Amino acid sequence: MKKIFVVLALGVVLAFVPFFFKLSPYVLNIFMQAVTYSIAVLGMTVVLGYAGQINLAQATFFGLGAYAVGLGTVDLGLNFWVTFAMGVGVATLAGFVLGLTTLRLKGHYLAMITISFQQIFDLVLNNWIDFTHGPDGIAGIGRPSLFGYVLADDKSYLLFCTVILYGAIYFVWKLPQTRTGRAMRAVRENELAAEVTGIDSLKVKVTAFTMSAALAGAGGALYAAGFAYISPDNFNFARSIEFLTMVLLGGAQSPFGGALGTSLLILLPEWLRFLKEVYLAAYGLAVILIMVFLPTGIWGLISVRVAKYKKPVPIDLASIVPLDVEVPVTDPAPILRLDNVQKYFGGVKAVDGITIDVARGTVHALIGPNGSGKTTTLNVLNGIYNATAGKVVFDGVDITEKTPHERAGFGIGRTFQNIRLFPTMSVVENVMVGAQRPNNPIEPGPAALRSRALSALQFVGMAQQAEAIVQNLPYGHQRLVEIARALAGHPTFLLLDEPAAGLNQTEKHELANLLKRLRGHGLTIFLIEHDIGLIEKVSDRITVLNFGKKIAEGDPATVLRHPDVIAAYLGEPAHGAA
């Protein structure tokens, strides 16, 4: 509470700085530029810092907001607030449309699309003279009135813009603590893991682009009214690169970093003007050095220093509610049926027509030598791969065409052979992402999500590490966090891909006990594992694959002594193995 009060006090002081000192119109214009640009850069924090999506068209959204106010107030004579809403609305719609390109594109391909979007906007501004006024721009843009008072004075209008900036900073600061914000960060960290925990990654990325564009549109609208004149030069590709540099310089994963980077990049040239002819070179060198030696930005460096002195929040283990993982086993029908499932990669038959029934409340192991098609089968079951042929029926529903996040909504949890967590997020945040999967039968709200996450962590013995950053944990603990994330979603069916990989004997023993406990609660487990000792301890039924085909199936005692299974593992006839 004390820290919040200090931040608020500092914000109020900064907002009233122009009133404390006699500043020239030039200095006020610099402040105005910093404030309006900062709002647009906060959009970059959302789309790049939180969602991890490259956007090189932020100046387009900034320009849409500015031109809506310019054209609306000057050519159409509309009220500022109407044009402000129009500008934010048009920019938001454009961001939504651009976000839809993430359906099939990512990385440098997405960057090229956003660059093209920016270049098209620049051409329209310069060449559609009858509508945009072309290179001459729009002059005489009026300022808004607030409660009957026209904000014609530079200081009062700057204070108005600063208040909006603070509101935007607060919104972006709180966003990571919401369902949407956690989903964005999960997609940034590991999109595949986010999908199998129930996050619609396309929806998340479109939402990030839309929010980013809305913030840029608001900043552009305020910029147009603040300077009373706009032209295409203010919204070209160079401006988008400038916005990108600002957010990277300050720190892309914090709204405070974005605002700090914007202020520095605008003020630094002014501070270096004493160098006269070489000030631009010094400015460029300073930016390069900061970005090379501070990859997380200036705010990232500050956060790391502060974190060293920050005391961990104690977890009251006694107050954690025991995890509810009970799954009633009343239906005698199999919970899962793979019916003649095939998966081909060109001419390679990774899975070649297998049929498996998995009984409810059991541990069903899928084993076989390397390259036998085990993980491919799991990926087809999970929706990561589309089956070439055959059907996947879960709890009586054909899910063959469902996406991974849709299958998670049916109660299918998943862990990976190579751990897929969200490294820079805390342990409890990782597990909360799993708890917020669609159709999870828990109370709505952040408190219920956190409670469910802590319960899952306590179940696997990791509650005391709830506030630790995942990437700082040892391997065995990360494996437990991944299992807790799956359990937090209240699954009825749990897919485990080699959960004992990389664990020592003590950790394997603890894992075996954990799996037995889960089976005792009625949870169905589909397990891939190379450790035959673990398989014998926990499995009720085993299916064996070799070269994509099922070669044996039954109880552990029978299957592990099957001649074809021995031959598959040892590469020699069964009598030779004997």
Legacy VTK file of the C-alpha trace (Angstrom):
# vtk DataFile Version 3.0
C-alpha trace
ASCII
DATASET POLYDATA
POINTS 578 float
0.000 0.000 0.000
2.864 2.346 0.856
4.500 1.744 -2.547
1.246 2.517 -4.364
0.914 5.779 -2.426
4.474 6.781 -3.358
3.848 6.031 -7.045
0.611 8.041 -7.020
2.308 10.971 -5.296
5.155 10.931 -7.834
2.644 10.786 -10.689
0.750 13.806 -9.392
3.983 15.772 -9.013
5.104 14.938 -12.563
1.698 15.852 -13.987
1.852 19.314 -12.448
5.494 20.050 -13.347
4.444 22.404 -16.205
2.455 24.449 -13.688
5.363 24.719 -11.233
7.785 26.166 -13.782
7.568 28.741 -16.528
8.162 26.638 -19.635
8.494 27.841 -23.215
6.002 26.647 -25.887
8.810 24.580 -27.401
9.389 22.672 -24.143
5.646 22.170 -23.695
5.494 20.714 -27.211
8.232 18.234 -26.292
6.232 17.168 -23.240
3.107 16.901 -25.401
4.920 14.684 -27.874
6.268 12.475 -25.099
2.838 11.997 -23.518
0.933 11.234 -26.733
3.671 8.995 -28.097
3.768 7.121 -24.781
0.111 6.136 -25.153
0.864 4.614 -28.576
3.966 2.864 -27.204
1.853 1.305 -24.442
0.085 -0.497 -27.277
3.463 -1.931 -28.267
3.872 -3.154 -24.694
0.655 -5.140 -25.091
1.270 -6.643 -28.527
5.052 -7.135 -28.345
5.870 -7.244 -24.658
2.905 -9.318 -23.487
1.816 -11.316 -26.545
5.201 -11.526 -28.290
3.852 -10.460 -31.697
5.896 -8.252 -34.018
4.062 -5.090 -35.069
5.747 -2.605 -37.397
2.564 -0.710 -38.249
1.873 1.092 -34.967
2.224 4.476 -36.680
-0.683 3.491 -38.938
-3.040 3.136 -35.986
-1.590 6.325 -34.490
-2.281 8.081 -37.784
-5.841 6.743 -38.068
-6.680 8.298 -34.708
-5.041 11.584 -35.681
-6.685 11.838 -39.116
-10.104 10.978 -37.697
-9.829 14.004 -35.396
-8.257 16.210 -38.073
-10.723 15.432 -40.850
-13.679 15.197 -38.479
-13.186 18.540 -36.754
-11.849 20.545 -39.731
-13.684 19.171 -42.786
-16.881 17.873 -41.173
-17.161 20.270 -38.234
-17.801 17.456 -35.768
-17.320 17.629 -32.025
-13.876 16.507 -30.806
-15.281 13.732 -28.635
-17.200 12.281 -31.573
-14.086 12.280 -33.731
-12.016 10.897 -30.850
-14.397 7.931 -30.607
-14.281 7.559 -34.396
-10.482 7.553 -34.398
-10.186 4.948 -31.661
-12.911 2.868 -33.324
-11.319 2.914 -36.794
-7.878 2.143 -35.357
-9.338 -0.707 -33.289
-11.050 -2.181 -36.353
-7.816 -1.929 -38.358
-5.927 -3.641 -35.533
-8.502 -6.430 -35.484
-8.133 -6.953 -39.241
-4.334 -6.935 -39.032
-4.479 -9.310 -36.083
-6.362 -11.840 -38.194
-3.217 -12.253 -40.303
-1.694 -14.088 -37.335
-3.954 -17.033 -38.244
-1.258 -18.408 -40.532
1.715 -16.073 -40.141
4.279 -15.473 -37.439
7.831 -14.230 -36.999
9.395 -12.402 -39.932
6.409 -13.187 -42.182
4.141 -11.312 -39.784
6.651 -8.459 -39.679
6.517 -8.199 -43.487
2.713 -8.028 -43.420
2.718 -5.206 -40.869
5.346 -3.317 -42.898
3.172 -3.645 -45.994
0.155 -2.437 -44.027
2.162 0.612 -42.935
3.380 1.375 -46.464
-0.151 1.174 -47.891
-1.358 3.653 -45.278
1.510 6.012 -46.120
0.664 5.875 -49.833
-3.001 6.591 -49.152
-2.186 9.633 -46.998
0.106 11.127 -49.626
-1.882 10.349 -52.780
-5.577 10.540 -51.864
-5.407 14.316 -51.818
-9.151 14.957 -52.116
-9.756 13.148 -48.860
-6.555 13.334 -46.768
-5.264 16.730 -48.088
-2.145 14.909 -49.272
1.372 16.082 -48.293
0.039 19.495 -47.254
-1.637 17.960 -44.233
-4.477 19.341 -42.138
-4.196 22.589 -40.176
-6.469 24.324 -37.684
-7.433 21.278 -35.666
-9.351 22.350 -32.577
-9.005 21.180 -29.008
-11.729 19.613 -26.857
-13.812 21.211 -24.159
-14.223 19.565 -20.776
-17.231 20.458 -18.608
-17.699 23.603 -20.677
-14.045 24.637 -20.425
-12.085 24.677 -23.694
-8.596 23.263 -23.199
-6.998 25.919 -25.371
-4.116 26.538 -22.960
-1.120 24.254 -23.593
-0.618 23.490 -19.910
-4.218 22.508 -19.243
-4.354 20.336 -22.380
-1.063 18.676 -21.434
-2.470 17.905 -17.982
-5.558 16.411 -19.635
-3.392 14.180 -21.873
-1.238 13.165 -18.896
-4.305 12.006 -16.964
-5.311 9.838 -19.943
-1.748 8.493 -20.122
-1.870 7.512 -16.446
-5.175 5.737 -17.026
-3.651 3.839 -19.959
-0.565 2.930 -17.879
-2.804 1.578 -15.114
-4.807 -0.500 -17.605
-1.683 -1.995 -19.211
-0.085 -2.545 -15.783
-3.081 -4.527 -14.512
-3.602 -6.470 -17.740
-1.061 -9.273 -17.008
-2.979 -10.141 -13.839
-6.178 -10.864 -15.777
-7.189 -14.005 -17.687
-6.484 -12.254 -20.985
-3.107 -10.967 -19.840
-1.975 -14.364 -18.546
-3.115 -15.916 -21.814
-1.067 -13.358 -23.781
2.047 -14.044 -21.742
1.542 -17.798 -22.059
1.292 -17.507 -25.853
4.455 -15.404 -25.874
6.359 -17.941 -23.773
5.173 -21.169 -25.416
2.291 -21.107 -27.870
1.935 -24.895 -28.108
1.721 -25.326 -24.328
-0.792 -22.477 -24.170
-2.989 -24.196 -26.753
-3.093 -27.563 -24.976
-3.998 -25.886 -21.672
-7.096 -24.406 -23.286
-5.969 -21.026 -24.674
-7.174 -20.036 -28.135
-3.881 -18.539 -29.317
-5.407 -16.919 -32.421
-8.035 -15.146 -30.326
-5.355 -13.973 -27.909
-3.129 -12.578 -30.659
-6.025 -10.802 -32.362
-7.029 -9.325 -29.010
-3.477 -8.069 -28.460
-3.366 -6.380 -31.874
-6.797 -4.855 -31.268
-5.838 -3.430 -27.858
-2.559 -2.141 -29.243
-4.313 -0.369 -32.097
-6.915 1.173 -29.775
-4.200 2.686 -27.583
-2.338 4.006 -30.624
-5.563 5.500 -32.008
-6.179 7.298 -28.714
-2.630 8.640 -28.683
-2.919 9.835 -32.284
-6.225 11.607 -31.624
-4.702 13.492 -28.687
-1.593 14.272 -30.734
-3.637 15.860 -33.549
-5.544 18.145 -31.185
-2.393 18.992 -29.240
-0.368 20.195 -32.225
-3.338 21.482 -34.303
-1.595 20.273 -37.478
-0.835 16.840 -38.932
0.741 15.597 -42.164
1.744 12.189 -43.594
5.325 12.683 -42.392
4.139 12.203 -38.803
2.837 8.672 -39.436
5.249 6.935 -41.777
7.292 3.737 -41.389
10.103 5.604 -39.639
7.658 6.513 -36.886
6.713 2.839 -36.431
10.400 1.971 -36.069
10.685 4.786 -33.544
7.810 3.343 -31.495
9.469 -0.084 -31.613
12.776 1.387 -30.454
11.063 3.230 -27.618
9.419 0.115 -26.197
12.592 -1.977 -26.513
14.720 0.761 -24.991
12.533 1.172 -21.921
11.504 -2.458 -21.495
8.833 -4.167 -23.570
7.217 -6.116 -20.731
6.291 -3.149 -18.545
4.122 -0.078 -19.211
6.520 1.955 -17.063
9.351 0.819 -19.318
7.423 1.873 -22.412
6.747 5.351 -20.993
10.364 5.657 -19.837
11.756 4.612 -23.219
9.503 7.096 -25.010
10.557 9.958 -22.768
14.248 9.142 -23.145
14.122 8.815 -26.915
12.378 12.174 -27.239
14.487 13.991 -24.649
17.880 12.466 -25.491
18.342 14.446 -28.756
17.542 17.653 -26.856
20.099 16.841 -24.168
22.761 16.077 -26.799
22.312 19.201 -28.915
25.337 20.783 -27.228
27.412 18.401 -29.356
26.203 20.359 -32.397
27.040 18.604 -35.702
27.666 15.173 -34.158
24.699 15.057 -31.782
22.684 12.714 -34.037
25.584 10.257 -34.196
25.959 10.416 -30.406
22.225 9.908 -30.033
22.260 6.835 -32.269
25.309 5.388 -30.506
23.696 5.885 -27.091
20.544 4.050 -28.187
22.554 1.170 -29.668
24.683 0.760 -26.544
21.652 0.723 -24.262
19.829 -1.864 -26.381
22.907 -4.113 -26.748
23.895 -4.142 -23.095
20.365 -3.987 -21.672
18.382 -6.560 -23.686
15.420 -6.336 -21.283
15.465 -2.540 -21.427
16.173 0.028 -18.765
13.106 -0.905 -16.743
14.120 -4.552 -16.935
17.434 -3.684 -15.287
15.641 -1.701 -12.582
13.206 -4.583 -11.960
16.041 -7.093 -11.545
17.771 -4.845 -9.015
14.546 -4.305 -7.052
13.707 -8.037 -7.121
16.947 -8.834 -5.269
15.716 -6.898 -2.228
12.088 -7.936 -2.495
10.996 -10.340 0.230
9.066 -13.371 -1.024
5.387 -13.414 -0.119
4.829 -16.187 2.450
2.279 -18.854 1.534
-0.116 -19.914 4.281
-0.131 -23.638 3.562
-2.794 -24.296 6.206
-5.301 -22.093 4.353
-4.957 -23.962 1.031
-8.037 -25.982 0.168
-7.297 -29.665 -0.663
-7.382 -30.287 -4.412
-10.621 -31.717 -5.745
-9.607 -34.221 -8.418
-12.436 -36.686 -7.915
-13.773 -38.059 -11.195
-16.838 -40.315 -10.759
-16.430 -43.603 -12.627
-20.007 -44.648 -13.394
-20.057 -45.175 -17.166
-18.694 -48.612 -18.197
-17.956 -47.387 -21.731
-14.316 -46.500 -22.566
-13.508 -42.826 -22.031
-11.306 -42.803 -25.154
-11.378 -44.741 -28.392
-8.829 -44.461 -31.171
-10.462 -46.075 -34.186
-8.049 -47.072 -36.982
-6.058 -43.860 -36.500
-3.412 -43.114 -39.091
-0.894 -40.305 -39.367
1.385 -40.068 -42.403
4.163 -37.560 -43.019
4.562 -37.856 -46.768
5.554 -41.469 -47.330
6.401 -42.085 -43.659
3.637 -43.950 -41.805
4.263 -42.698 -38.267
0.971 -44.158 -37.034
-0.454 -46.922 -39.193
-4.039 -47.797 -38.326
-4.094 -48.332 -34.561
-7.225 -48.968 -32.505
-7.121 -48.483 -28.726
-9.826 -48.384 -26.041
-8.950 -46.705 -22.733
-11.072 -47.667 -19.717
-12.159 -45.011 -17.215
-10.239 -44.588 -13.995
-7.210 -46.567 -15.186
-3.583 -45.937 -16.073
-3.101 -46.990 -19.693
0.518 -47.061 -20.852
1.657 -46.687 -24.450
5.172 -48.067 -24.932
7.515 -49.077 -27.720
11.048 -48.516 -28.974
12.192 -45.112 -30.204
10.448 -44.109 -33.430
7.510 -46.454 -32.884
4.921 -43.631 -33.107
4.087 -43.081 -29.420
4.430 -39.307 -29.238
2.828 -38.909 -32.670
-0.170 -40.857 -31.369
-0.339 -38.563 -28.354
-0.128 -35.483 -30.581
-2.945 -36.779 -32.786
-5.008 -37.497 -29.684
-4.286 -33.997 -28.390
-5.052 -32.239 -31.689
-1.516 -30.987 -32.315
-1.507 -33.164 -35.457
-4.551 -33.820 -37.605
-5.157 -37.510 -38.216
-4.633 -38.654 -41.804
-7.474 -41.144 -41.314
-9.500 -42.714 -38.527
-11.445 -41.259 -35.612
-10.729 -40.041 -32.093
-13.767 -40.385 -29.822
-13.600 -38.946 -26.304
-16.385 -39.565 -23.793
-18.778 -40.372 -26.639
-17.921 -37.241 -28.677
-16.016 -37.334 -31.973
-13.153 -34.862 -31.422
-11.150 -35.775 -34.531
-11.511 -32.285 -36.016
-11.248 -30.342 -32.746
-8.341 -27.979 -32.024
-6.034 -28.504 -29.002
-7.696 -25.744 -26.959
-11.135 -27.164 -27.744
-10.025 -30.621 -26.585
-8.727 -29.086 -23.358
-12.268 -27.827 -22.812
-13.476 -31.445 -22.787
-11.213 -32.168 -19.808
-8.061 -33.443 -21.532
-4.866 -32.367 -19.734
-1.343 -32.773 -21.076
2.326 -32.725 -20.128
5.272 -32.958 -22.542
8.407 -35.064 -22.846
10.439 -31.853 -23.104
8.915 -29.654 -20.411
6.831 -26.833 -21.855
6.218 -24.250 -19.149
6.089 -20.454 -19.294
9.634 -19.740 -18.017
9.470 -16.066 -17.001
6.130 -16.423 -15.225
5.837 -17.488 -11.597
4.930 -21.027 -10.566
1.442 -20.031 -9.445
0.819 -18.038 -12.645
1.789 -21.069 -14.741
-0.729 -23.194 -12.882
-3.412 -20.487 -13.027
-3.175 -20.636 -16.821
-4.120 -24.306 -16.592
-6.948 -23.520 -14.165
-8.570 -21.035 -16.553
-9.206 -23.616 -19.276
-12.727 -23.607 -20.791
-15.439 -25.482 -18.856
-13.363 -25.864 -15.704
-15.981 -26.510 -12.981
-14.753 -23.867 -10.522
-16.111 -20.530 -9.397
-15.355 -17.604 -11.750
-12.940 -14.891 -10.701
-9.217 -14.461 -10.017
-9.496 -15.565 -6.372
-10.942 -18.942 -7.387
-8.257 -19.400 -10.050
-5.461 -18.689 -7.588
-7.059 -20.962 -4.983
-7.315 -23.792 -7.510
-3.693 -23.251 -8.590
-2.410 -23.352 -5.006
-4.440 -26.506 -4.339
-2.863 -28.201 -7.366
0.603 -27.118 -6.268
0.027 -28.440 -2.775
-1.166 -31.749 -4.228
2.209 -32.224 -5.986
4.209 -30.773 -3.068
5.151 -27.449 -4.682
2.974 -24.919 -2.830
5.913 -23.392 -0.958
7.507 -22.467 -4.314
4.343 -20.749 -5.618
5.910 -17.307 -6.094
9.213 -18.555 -7.561
9.988 -17.905 -11.226
9.715 -21.203 -13.088
13.004 -20.935 -14.986
14.858 -20.771 -11.643
13.549 -24.171 -10.481
15.445 -27.487 -10.825
14.288 -29.867 -13.533
12.386 -32.249 -11.266
10.401 -29.408 -9.715
9.537 -28.032 -13.143
8.130 -31.451 -14.038
5.868 -31.293 -10.969
4.727 -27.773 -11.888
3.746 -29.007 -15.350
1.682 -31.802 -13.795
0.096 -29.311 -11.372
-0.820 -27.057 -14.304
-2.623 -29.946 -15.967
-4.392 -30.923 -12.712
-5.546 -27.344 -12.078
-7.779 -27.653 -15.140
-9.742 -30.436 -13.364
-9.131 -32.962 -16.156
-10.939 -36.250 -16.494
-8.204 -37.555 -18.802
-4.496 -36.859 -18.381
-1.871 -37.354 -21.094
1.670 -37.783 -19.774
4.529 -37.927 -22.267
7.540 -39.519 -20.530
7.012 -37.782 -17.160
9.982 -39.613 -15.601
12.483 -38.368 -18.203
15.386 -36.644 -16.479
14.266 -37.571 -12.945
16.450 -39.347 -10.407
15.334 -42.513 -8.612
13.868 -40.640 -5.643
11.873 -38.347 -7.932
10.667 -41.338 -9.969
9.443 -43.018 -6.784
7.547 -39.851 -5.818
6.100 -39.664 -9.340
4.876 -43.274 -9.122
3.132 -42.515 -5.826
1.559 -39.396 -7.357
0.181 -41.344 -10.329
-1.279 -43.977 -8.009
-2.984 -41.245 -5.984
-4.482 -39.746 -9.137
-5.780 -43.134 -10.282
-7.322 -43.587 -6.851
-9.375 -40.434 -7.426
-10.869 -41.825 -10.645
-8.667 -39.860 -13.061
-7.827 -41.667 -16.294
-4.143 -41.472 -17.270
-2.705 -42.204 -20.710
1.016 -42.625 -20.211
4.046 -42.801 -22.485
7.141 -43.943 -20.638
10.471 -45.722 -21.280
11.055 -46.695 -17.651
9.619 -50.235 -17.593
9.938 -50.385 -13.803
7.640 -47.364 -13.458
5.270 -48.818 -16.043
4.955 -52.061 -14.063
4.253 -50.165 -10.839
1.460 -47.901 -12.055
-0.125 -49.354 -15.223
-3.386 -51.268 -15.441
-3.072 -51.909 -19.167
-0.314 -51.562 -21.748
-0.396 -51.044 -25.509
2.837 -51.626 -27.445
3.658 -49.970 -30.775
6.389 -50.741 -33.263
6.840 -48.982 -36.601
3.467 -47.282 -36.099
1.509 -50.513 -35.610
0.053 -52.091 -32.489
1.870 -55.354 -31.765
0.526 -56.204 -28.296
-1.985 -55.097 -25.697
-3.074 -56.316 -22.267
-2.080 -56.343 -18.601
1.577 -55.553 -17.735
2.560 -59.082 -16.741
1.375 -60.526 -20.048
2.483 -57.780 -22.401
6.021 -57.354 -21.063
6.672 -61.058 -21.665
5.112 -61.117 -25.123
7.613 -62.480 -27.713
6.917 -59.681 -30.215
7.479 -57.052 -27.524
10.785 -58.604 -26.493
11.864 -58.792 -30.131
10.897 -55.150 -30.735
12.952 -53.919 -27.780
15.955 -56.195 -28.173
15.999 -56.382 -31.945
16.277 -60.198 -31.968
13.928 -63.210 -31.912
12.164 -63.993 -28.670
13.991 -67.307 -28.110
17.321 -65.513 -28.432
16.227 -63.060 -25.743
15.261 -65.924 -23.472
LINES 1 579
578 0 1 2 3 4 5 6 7 8 9 10 11 12 13 14 15 16 17 18 19 20 21 22 23 24 25 26 27 28 29 30 31 32 33 34 35 36 37 38 39 40 41 42 43 44 45 46 47 48 49 50 51 52 53 54 55 56 57 58 59 60 61 62 63 64 65 66 67 68 69 70 71 72 73 74 75 76 77 78 79 80 81 82 83 84 85 86 87 88 89 90 91 92 93 94 95 96 97 98 99 100 101 102 103 104 105 106 107 108 109 110 111 112 113 114 115 116 117 118 119 120 121 122 123 124 125 126 127 128 129 130 131 132 133 134 135 136 137 138 139 140 141 142 143 144 145 146 147 148 149 150 151 152 153 154 155 156 157 158 159 160 161 162 163 164 165 166 167 168 169 170 171 172 173 174 175 176 177 178 179 180 181 182 183 184 185 186 187 188 189 190 191 192 193 194 195 196 197 198 199 200 201 202 203 204 205 206 207 208 209 210 211 212 213 214 215 216 217 218 219 220 221 222 223 224 225 226 227 228 229 230 231 232 233 234 235 236 237 238 239 240 241 242 243 244 245 246 247 248 249 250 251 252 253 254 255 256 257 258 259 260 261 262 263 264 265 266 267 268 269 270 271 272 273 274 275 276 277 278 279 280 281 282 283 284 285 286 287 288 289 290 291 292 293 294 295 296 297 298 299 300 301 302 303 304 305 306 307 308 309 310 311 312 313 314 315 316 317 318 319 320 321 322 323 324 325 326 327 328 329 330 331 332 333 334 335 336 337 338 339 340 341 342 343 344 345 346 347 348 349 350 351 352 353 354 355 356 357 358 359 360 361 362 363 364 365 366 367 368 369 370 371 372 373 374 375 376 377 378 379 380 381 382 383 384 385 386 387 388 389 390 391 392 393 394 395 396 397 398 399 400 401 402 403 404 405 406 407 408 409 410 411 412 413 414 415 416 417 418 419 420 421 422 423 424 425 426 427 428 429 430 431 432 433 434 435 436 437 438 439 440 441 442 443 444 445 446 447 448 449 450 451 452 453 454 455 456 457 458 459 460 461 462 463 464 465 466 467 468 469 470 471 472 473 474 475 476 477 478 479 480 481 482 483 484 485 486 487 488 489 490 491 492 493 494 495 496 497 498 499 500 501 502 503 504 505 506 507 508 509 510 511 512 513 514 515 516 517 518 519 520 521 522 523 524 525 526 527 528 529 530 531 532 533 534 535 536 537 538 539 540 541 542 543 544 545 546 547 548 549 550 551 552 553 554 555 556 557 558 559 560 561 562 563 564 565 566 567 568 569 570 571 572 573 574 575 576 577
